[in-house]
Amino acid sequence: MSPAAPLAPHRPEPVHGIEVSPLLACDPLKRRLYGADTYYQESYEQLAALTGDVTGFAHRHAALLLKPDAVVARRLLAAVDWLAEHGFRIVAAEPTRLTRTVIRSLWYHQWNLATPYRRRLAGLFLDSTDSLVLLVRPEADTDVPASVLLTRLKGPTDPDARDPGQLRHLLGRYSYLLNLVHTPDEPADVLRELAVHFDDEQRAGIYRSALAGEDRSARARALAGRLHAGSEPRELDFEPALGRLRDTVARHPGLDAAAAPRELLETAWHHQVALDAWDTVVVGSKVLPMREPGRAPVLDGAGVEQWRRHLADLRAVPSRRSSR
């Protein structure tokens, strides 16, 4: 009888990154992926060198990205006013540019469901002018992270689902794509997205400004004025934009300027007609599919109620252990 083969030595699972606390994200998959994410690692480690309470900082702060559609629609100052009215103090404000790389980094775990149309339209306007990032903190204590609260108050992507009082309802209900603002969903997202937008030096200034806690709304207003001055104003309503696109197509013999909006765009693209970028985005984001059917994002956010349950579960863990 031949001797049994020796057992292979136990090999521990490889470690791909840093630990992400359940206080920073609800989803275990998000915590695992972010722990290995360079953007998250850089931001977390830099903040940890500045404060011993990274988790508390991430819970107390939220970020608001005001995109190029908010810039050209002249809605930046309205957003700054809305934040003050809803009890958020601006503690840092910096411009950013939504380049092709930044766009795909910000929504890396969500754009798996974006259609080619959506990617094409986003490329037409997101890099057209600088955007504005505001880091904010609620003046009052909250029972959920500030990012979760601000995301709820901001309102959903779907224009028809927004309610009066929500930021997106106030700024303009244009389309699924032209939603003017973005917020990181959870504390871990706040840290990661600041690293997507800003290099080490810029991010250090933002963190120091936030830790000082001073009101930076005057800087936010100054930057808003600078962004407005550096861009042409545009109205983003559907019917005027469609009319201008029809006028452009009508100047090309053999093309049907009276075609349905989707056919109009696809025909113009096929024949390489030079269309106004903003008008194309306004019309295209209304009539072209933006989301691949049947797909879900790799990672999604967690809402207020989910976070309340999540925090209650975390608080209950020690008591469960002590009762054993």
N, C-alpha and C positions, 0 to 999 in steps of 0.2 A: 504494500500500500504506500503510495507516494506521499511524502509529507505535504501538508497543506501549504498553499502559497502564502507568503507573509502579507499581512494587511497593509494596504497603502497608508502612508502617514496622512493624518488629517491636515487638510489645508484650509485655513480660514478664508472666508469670503474676502475678496479684495476690497480695499477702501478707495473710493473714487473721489472723495471730496471731504468737506467739513460737515459737521453735524448742523442741521437746521432745526431749531426748536419748534415744537408744536404750537408754541405761542406766536410764531411768525407765519404759519400757514396751516390750514386745516388738513389739506390732502397729503397723505404720506408720500404719494408719487411726486407731488410738487417738491416736497422737502428733499426727497432723494435726488431729483434732477437738479434742483437749485444748489444743493451741496456740492455738486460737481460742475457747476456753471461758473465760468471765469468772471463774468460780470458780477454775479452775486458774491463770489469769494472776495474780489477786490474791494467791493463796497463795504461788506461786512468787516473785513480785516482793517480797513482804513478807519471806519467808525469806532471799532473796538480799541484802536490806539488813542482815540480822543475822549472816550467815555467808558466807564465800567458798566453802563446800563444800556447796552445795545437794544435789548428787547423793549425796555421802557421807551426809548427814543422812537423805535419803529412803531410802537403802539400809539404814541402821542402825535405822530406826524403823518400827513397825507400829501400827495402831490397832485397837481392839476396841470395838464398839458393843454395849452391853447394853440390849436393847430392853424395852418395857413388859411383855412376857410373862415376861422374866427378873425384873423387879421384883416383879410380883404373885405369882410362884411362889417368891419369896424365894431366888433363886439368885445374887445379886450377889456375896456373900462367897465362895461356892464358886468363882466364876470368878476372883476375886482370888487365892485360894489356889492355884488351878490354874496361873495365870500364874507364880507364884513357884516352884512345883514343877517347871515346865518351863523355868526359867531366863530368864524375862522380868522385867525391872525396870520398874515403872510410873514414868514420869518426868513425867506430867501427867494430871490427872483433872478433868473438868468435866461438869456436867449439860447435857443438850440436850433439845429438844422436837421430836418427829417430827410436825410439822404436815403438812397436805396438800401444801404447797409443798416442804417439805424432803424428804418421801417421794419425790415425783416428780423432784426434783433429784438425789437420791442415786442412784436407779435409772433415770435418764433414758434411758440407752442399753440397758437390759435390760427395761423394762416394756412394750416393744412386744409381748412375748409373753404378758403377763398377761391373763387373762380378766376380763370385767366382774365376775364373782364374786370374784375375788382382790382387785380394787381395792376392791370394796364391803366385804369383810371386813377388809382392811387399814385402811380408814378407821374401822372400829368400835373398833380397839384401839390403833393406833400413837400416837394423840394422847391416850390416856386418862391418861397420867401421864408425868412426865419420864423420860428415858433417861439412860444414863451412857456417856461416851466416855473411854476410857483410851488414852493414848499410851504405848507400851512399847518397850523396847530389849532385845535379847538380851544376856545377860551375856557369852556367848562369841561368838567370830567365827563367821560362817556363810558358806557358799559361794554362797548365793542371798540376795536381799533379805529383810529381816526380815518384810515383809508377805507375801511368797510362802510363807515357812516357817510363819508363824502361820496363814495360810489353810489350809494342809494339815493342821496339827495341830488346827485347829478342827473339821474334819470337814465332810462334804457336807450339802446341804440335805435330801436324802432320808433320813428316819429309819432306814429299813431298810439303808442303805448305810454307816452309821456303825460305827466299831470302838471297842472298849474302849480307854480312854486319851484319846480325842479329847474336846475340850471339849463339843461338842454331845451326845455320848453320855453324858457325866457329868451335864450339866445337865438332861436330860430329852428323851426321844424322843417328841414329841407329834404333830407333823404337818409337812408341807412348809412351811406358812406360820408355824406357831408353832415357830420354830427358835431363839429366845431371843437369839442373837448374830449379828453381822455383822462381817466384816473387809474393808477395802479390799484388792483383789487384788494390786496392784503398787505400786511407789513413787509413780508419778504419781497413782494413785488416792488414796493417803494424803494427798497435798498437796491434791488437789481436794476431797475429802470434808471435810477440816478447814475449808475455806472455806464449804462448804454449811452446816455446823453453826454456825459461829462468825463473828462480825463481826471487824473489824480489831483492835479493842482486845483482845477475848478471845483471838483467835488469836495476837497478839503475846505475851500472857502464857504461852500454851501453848508457843510456840516458845522463849521465854526459859527456861522451866522445863526443857524438854527439853535445851537446850544446856547448862544447868548440870549436868544429869545426876544430880540428887539423887533418892533413892528417895521417891516420893510415894504409896506404898501406904497410909500412914496417912490421907492425904486421901481416897484412893479408898474406904477403909473407912468414913470419916466420912460421905461422900456416900452410900454404900450404905445406911447406917443412916438417913439423912435421907429417902431415897427410899422405903425400906420403911415408915418411920413415916408418910409422907404418902399411903400407898395401902393399900387393903384387900387382904389376902391372898386368893388364889384357887387352887384346884386345877384343873388343866387336862386332866383325864382325860376320855375320850370318853363312857363309859357314864353316869357321874353327870350330866354336862352334858346328854346326850340325855334322861335321865329328867326333869330339871327343865324342859326345853323341852316335853316331852309334857304335863307338869302344867300349864304355862301355856296351851298350846293347848286342853287339855281344858276349860278354863273358858269357852271360846267355843262356844256351841251351833252345831251344824252342821258343825264342823270335825273331821276324823279325827285324833285324837291318836295313833292306832296306826299311822299311815302310815309308809312307809319314810322314813328321815332326810332325804333330799333333797326328797321330796315334802312332808314336814312343813314344812321351811324355806320352800319356794317358796309353799306355800299360806298360811303365816303372813304372809309378806311381801305376798302378793297382797291379803290381807284386813287388812293394816296392824295386825297383832297386835304389841303391844309385847313384844319378846323381850329377855332379858338379853343384853347385848352380848358378854360373854366366853363364855357358853355357845353363842351363835350362832357365834362364831369357832371355838371348839373343834370343834363338830360340822361346820360348813360347810367348814372346811379339810380335813376328812377325806373328805367325800362329794361335794363340788363340784369341778369341773375348775379347776385353778389355772393351766394353761398352754395357750395356743392351739396346737393340733396343726399341725405343719409349719412353725412359725416358729422362727427363731434370733435370739438377741439381736444388736443392732447391734454391740455391743462385748462381749467376754468376757475373762476373766482368763487368765493363763498359769500353768501349774503348775510345780512344782519341776524336773522333768526338762526341760521346754521352756525354762525359764530357764537351766539349766545349758548346754544346747546353744546358746542365744542368746548367753550370755557367752563361750562358747568361740569362737563365730564372730566376735564383736567383737574378741577378743584375737588372732585369726588374721589379721585384716585388715592390720595393719601389716606382718606378716611376709610376706604375699602381695605387698604392694606393693614391699617391699625386694628380693624375689627376681626382680622383673621387669627 
